[in-house]
Amino acid sequence: MKYVSLKDSEKKASRLVYGTGNNAIMGDDEGRAKDCIQRAFDHGFTVFDTAYAYGKAEHNFGLWLGGSGRREQVIILDKGCNPGQEGSADEMSQDLIRQQCEESRQRLQTDYVDYYILHRDDPEYPVGAVMEVLNELQEEGKVRHFGVSNWTWQRIREGNKYAADHGLKGFQAFSPAYSLAEFVHDPWGSITLSGAANEKMREAYFQSGLPVFTYSSLARGYLSGKFVTDGDRPIEDCLWWAPIKEYDCPENRQRLHRAEEMARKKELTVSQIALAWLLHQSDNLFPIVSPSSTSHMEEVIQSLTVPLTQKEQNWLLMGQ
């Protein structure tokens, strides 16, 4: 594992973030969940991503954390307030943000969250009220840093401006989607940095110098190697509906095929190539990954040592 120092934190941050939004940790099997989290910690993960909406993930992580004695060695990235997503009853308000943060801290068995991230946005809700309650939570010591996930860059700027104008702190972290593949359909209400259309927003995130914790780093499994472009199995037999609907298109299949070619030449896996590409895009980018087995954890960690020239990066993305 590789580690970096994050601003205003004495803890060492693993460059890869362990995502608890997987079946091993979200489900009812507490023993399995704790074993998986311990395995991730033993492999060097110190940053853990979880969310109020991730089933029993917060509860199970809290069970592990409470019995581990590792609180000051791990960085918790917790998400709450999820208005607008299908199936969510959340309606953004200061009370909801505070309530879910309190409940999450109880589930996680911790007095504070290192990074509290708002999961989604309600653009009709006054951004000033959001900045005020997040600053209050920070001043109370309940969150060390705060940020947003699926917020537009325009709303982020509005929030930061309000904070600057009122003597408050602005957003201190971001968690958008980003991978070698581009969205072709978005069923969730997500914000992605991928694609030429998002170049200016992507540059703004990277130039901020603040941590960017990217989800869907392997395009929800589209870039995992489970589906082989020249294989005999149709994509529907290899992947669930979400990555197919979100990512499957001729351009992304070409990117996947090029990743397959490069993986063969370098004697690596497709996921290692895709993660290596992502890691080369910015030093303040931290991909979220969710391997549950020892072999998969070791596989993704090896991506940290895969060198890619600028020419190779361009070829993976554009074929030239």
C-alpha positions as CSV (number, residue, x, y, z in Angstrom):
1,M,0.0,0.0,0.0
2,K,1.1,3.6,-0.5
3,Y,0.2,6.4,1.9
4,V,0.0,10.2,1.8
5,S,-0.7,12.9,4.3
6,L,-4.0,14.7,4.1
7,K,-4.4,18.4,5.1
8,D,-5.1,18.9,8.8
9,S,-4.8,15.2,9.6
10,E,-2.0,13.4,11.4
11,K,-3.2,10.0,10.2
12,K,-1.6,8.3,7.2
13,A,-4.1,7.9,4.4
14,S,-3.9,4.9,2.1
15,R,-4.0,5.9,-1.5
16,L,-6.7,3.3,-2.1
17,V,-9.9,3.7,-0.1
18,Y,-11.8,0.6,1.0
19,G,-15.5,0.8,0.1
20,T,-17.9,-0.9,2.5
21,G,-20.8,-0.8,0.0
22,N,-20.4,-4.5,-0.9
23,N,-22.4,-7.6,0.0
24,A,-19.9,-8.8,2.5
25,I,-20.3,-5.8,4.7
26,M,-23.8,-4.4,4.0
27,G,-25.5,-7.6,4.9
28,D,-26.7,-9.3,8.2
29,D,-23.7,-11.6,8.7
30,E,-21.8,-9.5,11.2
31,G,-18.9,-12.0,11.5
32,R,-18.3,-12.1,7.8
33,A,-18.4,-8.3,7.7
34,K,-15.9,-7.9,10.5
35,D,-13.6,-10.5,9.0
36,C,-13.7,-8.6,5.7
37,I,-12.9,-5.2,7.3
38,Q,-10.1,-6.7,9.3
39,R,-8.7,-8.3,6.2
40,A,-8.7,-4.9,4.4
41,F,-7.0,-3.3,7.4
42,D,-4.4,-6.0,7.5
43,H,-3.7,-5.3,3.8
44,G,-2.9,-1.7,4.6
45,F,-6.2,0.1,3.9
46,T,-6.6,3.0,6.4
47,V,-9.3,5.0,4.7
48,F,-12.8,3.4,4.8
49,D,-15.8,4.7,2.8
50,T,-19.3,4.0,4.1
51,A,-22.7,5.6,4.1
52,Y,-26.0,6.0,6.0
53,A,-27.7,4.4,3.0
54,Y,-25.4,1.3,2.8
55,G,-27.6,-1.3,4.5
56,K,-25.8,-2.5,7.7
57,A,-22.4,-1.3,6.6
58,E,-22.1,1.5,9.2
59,H,-23.3,-0.9,12.0
60,N,-20.9,-3.7,11.0
61,F,-18.0,-1.3,10.6
62,G,-18.8,0.1,14.1
63,L,-18.7,-3.5,15.5
64,W,-15.3,-4.0,14.1
65,L,-14.1,-0.5,15.1
66,G,-15.4,-0.7,18.6
67,G,-13.5,-4.0,19.3
68,S,-10.3,-3.2,17.3
69,G,-8.7,-0.3,19.2
70,R,-7.8,1.2,15.8
71,R,-9.8,4.4,15.8
72,E,-6.8,6.7,15.6
73,Q,-5.3,4.6,12.7
74,V,-8.3,4.7,10.4
75,I,-9.9,7.6,8.4
76,I,-13.7,7.2,8.1
77,L,-15.3,8.7,5.0
78,D,-19.0,8.7,5.8
79,K,-21.9,9.9,3.6
80,G,-25.3,11.0,4.6
81,C,-28.3,13.0,3.2
82,N,-29.4,11.4,0.0
83,P,-32.3,13.4,-1.5
84,G,-33.4,12.7,-5.0
85,Q,-32.1,9.1,-5.4
86,E,-34.8,6.5,-6.3
87,G,-36.0,4.8,-3.1
88,S,-34.7,7.5,-0.8
89,A,-37.2,9.4,1.4
90,D,-34.6,12.0,2.4
91,E,-35.7,15.7,2.1
92,M,-32.7,17.9,2.6
93,S,-32.8,20.1,5.7
94,Q,-30.4,21.1,8.5
95,D,-32.3,18.7,10.8
96,L,-31.8,15.8,8.5
97,I,-28.1,16.4,8.0
98,R,-27.6,16.6,11.8
99,Q,-29.9,13.7,12.5
100,Q,-28.2,11.3,10.1
101,C,-24.7,12.4,11.2
102,E,-25.7,11.6,14.8
103,E,-27.1,8.2,13.9
104,S,-24.1,7.4,11.8
105,R,-21.7,8.2,14.6
106,Q,-23.7,6.0,16.9
107,R,-23.6,3.1,14.4
108,L,-19.9,3.6,13.7
109,Q,-19.2,3.7,17.5
110,T,-17.1,6.9,17.2
111,D,-17.3,10.4,18.6
112,Y,-16.3,11.9,15.3
113,V,-16.2,11.2,11.5
114,D,-13.0,12.2,9.7
115,Y,-14.8,13.2,6.5
116,Y,-18.5,13.7,6.4
117,I,-19.8,13.8,2.9
118,L,-23.3,14.8,1.7
119,H,-24.4,12.0,-0.6
120,R,-26.6,14.0,-3.0
121,D,-28.0,17.5,-3.3
122,D,-31.4,19.3,-3.6
123,P,-30.5,22.3,-5.8
124,E,-33.7,24.0,-4.5
125,Y,-32.5,24.0,-0.9
126,P,-30.6,27.1,0.2
127,V,-26.9,26.3,0.1
128,G,-26.2,28.7,3.0
129,A,-28.2,26.5,5.4
130,V,-26.1,23.5,4.4
131,M,-22.8,25.4,5.0
132,E,-24.0,26.6,8.4
133,V,-25.0,23.2,9.7
134,L,-21.8,21.5,8.4
135,N,-19.7,24.2,10.1
136,E,-21.6,23.7,13.3
137,L,-20.9,20.0,13.2
138,Q,-17.3,20.7,12.6
139,E,-17.1,23.2,15.5
140,E,-18.7,20.7,17.8
141,G,-16.0,18.2,16.9
142,K,-18.4,15.7,15.4
143,V,-16.8,15.9,12.0
144,R,-13.2,16.8,11.3
145,H,-13.8,17.7,7.6
146,F,-16.8,17.9,5.4
147,G,-17.5,17.7,1.7
148,V,-19.9,16.6,-1.0
149,S,-20.4,13.7,-3.4
150,N,-22.9,14.1,-6.2
151,W,-23.1,17.9,-6.3
152,T,-22.6,20.0,-9.4
153,W,-19.5,22.2,-9.5
154,Q,-21.8,25.3,-9.7
155,R,-23.4,24.4,-6.4
156,I,-20.0,23.7,-4.8
157,R,-18.8,27.1,-5.9
158,E,-22.0,28.7,-4.5
159,G,-21.5,26.9,-1.2
160,N,-17.9,28.0,-0.9
161,K,-18.8,31.6,-1.8
162,Y,-21.4,31.7,0.9
163,A,-18.9,30.3,3.4
164,A,-16.3,32.9,2.4
165,D,-18.8,35.7,2.7
166,H,-20.0,34.6,6.1
167,G,-16.7,33.7,7.8
168,L,-17.3,30.0,7.5
169,K,-15.2,27.1,6.2
170,G,-15.9,25.8,2.7
171,F,-16.0,22.2,1.4
172,Q,-12.9,20.2,2.2
173,A,-13.3,17.0,0.2
174,F,-15.2,15.6,-2.8
175,S,-16.4,12.2,-3.9
176,P,-17.6,12.1,-7.5
177,A,-17.7,9.1,-9.9
178,Y,-14.6,8.7,-12.1
179,S,-13.1,5.9,-14.2
180,L,-11.6,5.2,-17.6
181,A,-15.1,4.5,-18.9
182,E,-17.7,7.3,-19.5
183,F,-21.4,7.4,-18.4
184,V,-23.8,6.7,-21.2
185,H,-26.9,6.6,-18.8
186,D,-27.3,7.7,-15.3
187,P,-30.1,6.0,-13.3
188,W,-28.9,7.4,-9.9
189,G,-28.4,11.1,-10.2
190,S,-24.6,10.9,-10.1
191,I,-21.8,13.4,-10.8
192,T,-19.0,12.0,-12.9
193,L,-15.6,13.5,-13.9
194,S,-15.2,11.2,-16.9
195,G,-15.4,12.4,-20.5
196,A,-14.5,15.4,-22.5
197,A,-17.6,17.2,-21.5
198,N,-16.4,17.3,-17.9
199,E,-12.9,18.4,-18.5
200,K,-13.2,21.8,-16.9
201,M,-14.9,20.4,-13.8
202,R,-12.3,17.6,-13.6
203,E,-9.5,20.2,-13.7
204,A,-11.2,22.2,-11.0
205,Y,-11.3,19.2,-8.7
206,F,-7.7,18.3,-9.3
207,Q,-6.4,21.8,-9.0
208,S,-8.2,22.3,-5.7
209,G,-5.5,20.3,-3.9
210,L,-8.3,18.8,-1.8
211,P,-8.8,15.0,-1.6
212,V,-11.0,13.6,-4.3
213,F,-12.4,10.2,-3.3
214,T,-13.7,8.7,-6.5
215,Y,-16.4,6.0,-6.6
216,S,-17.2,3.6,-9.4
217,S,-13.4,3.5,-10.0
218,L,-13.9,0.3,-12.1
219,A,-17.2,1.5,-13.6
220,R,-19.2,-0.7,-11.2
221,G,-17.3,-3.7,-12.5
222,Y,-17.4,-2.9,-16.2
223,L,-13.6,-2.6,-16.1
224,S,-13.1,-5.5,-13.7
225,G,-12.3,-8.1,-16.3
226,K,-15.5,-10.1,-15.6
227,F,-16.7,-9.3,-19.1
228,V,-14.2,-10.1,-21.9
229,T,-14.8,-8.2,-25.1
230,D,-13.8,-11.0,-27.4
231,G,-15.0,-13.8,-25.1
232,D,-17.9,-16.3,-25.7
233,R,-20.1,-15.1,-22.8
234,P,-22.6,-12.2,-23.5
235,I,-22.2,-9.2,-21.2
236,E,-25.6,-10.0,-19.5
237,D,-24.1,-13.3,-18.2
238,C,-21.1,-11.5,-16.7
239,L,-22.3,-8.3,-15.1
240,W,-25.5,-7.0,-13.3
241,W,-27.8,-4.6,-15.0
242,A,-26.3,-1.3,-13.5
243,P,-22.8,-1.3,-15.2
244,I,-24.4,-2.4,-18.5
245,K,-26.9,0.4,-18.4
246,E,-24.5,3.0,-17.2
247,Y,-21.4,2.2,-19.3
248,D,-21.9,-0.3,-22.1
249,C,-21.4,1.5,-25.5
250,P,-19.0,1.1,-28.4
251,E,-16.5,3.7,-27.1
252,N,-16.3,2.0,-23.6
253,R,-16.0,-1.4,-25.2
254,Q,-13.0,-0.1,-27.1
255,R,-11.5,1.2,-23.9
256,L,-12.1,-2.1,-22.2
257,H,-10.6,-3.9,-25.2
258,R,-7.5,-1.7,-25.1
259,A,-7.1,-2.4,-21.3
260,E,-7.4,-6.1,-22.1
261,E,-4.6,-5.8,-24.7
262,M,-2.3,-3.8,-22.4
263,A,-3.0,-6.2,-19.5
264,R,-1.9,-9.2,-21.6
265,K,1.3,-7.4,-22.7
266,K,2.2,-6.3,-19.2
267,E,1.1,-9.6,-17.6
268,L,-1.4,-7.8,-15.4
269,T,-5.2,-7.8,-15.0
270,V,-7.7,-5.5,-16.6
271,S,-8.6,-4.0,-13.2
272,Q,-5.0,-3.3,-12.4
273,I,-4.6,-1.4,-15.7
274,A,-7.9,0.6,-15.2
275,L,-6.9,1.5,-11.6
276,A,-3.4,2.4,-12.7
277,W,-4.8,4.8,-15.3
278,L,-7.0,6.4,-12.7
279,L,-4.2,6.8,-10.2
280,H,-2.0,8.6,-12.8
281,Q,-4.6,11.3,-13.4
282,S,-4.0,13.3,-10.2
283,D,-2.0,13.1,-7.0
284,N,-5.0,14.1,-4.9
285,L,-7.3,11.4,-6.3
286,F,-8.1,8.4,-4.0
287,P,-10.0,5.6,-5.8
288,I,-12.6,3.7,-3.8
289,V,-12.5,-0.1,-4.3
290,S,-14.4,-2.9,-2.7
291,P,-12.6,-6.2,-3.0
292,S,-13.8,-8.8,-0.4
293,S,-11.3,-11.6,-1.0
294,T,-7.6,-11.7,-0.1
295,S,-6.7,-12.3,-3.7
296,H,-8.7,-9.4,-5.0
297,M,-7.3,-7.1,-2.3
298,E,-3.8,-8.0,-3.3
299,E,-4.7,-7.5,-7.0
300,V,-6.0,-4.0,-6.6
301,I,-3.1,-3.0,-4.3
302,Q,-0.6,-4.0,-7.0
303,S,-2.1,-1.3,-9.3
304,L,-0.3,1.2,-7.2
305,T,3.0,0.1,-8.6
306,V,2.0,-0.1,-12.3
307,P,3.8,2.6,-14.3
308,L,2.0,4.1,-17.3
309,T,3.5,6.6,-19.7
310,Q,1.5,9.5,-20.9
311,K,1.3,7.9,-24.3
312,E,-0.1,4.7,-22.7
313,Q,-2.6,6.7,-20.8
314,N,-3.8,8.5,-23.9
315,W,-4.0,5.2,-25.8
316,L,-6.2,3.6,-23.2
317,L,-8.5,6.6,-23.3
318,M,-8.6,7.5,-26.9
319,G,-6.7,4.8,-28.9
320,Q,-4.0,7.2,-29.9
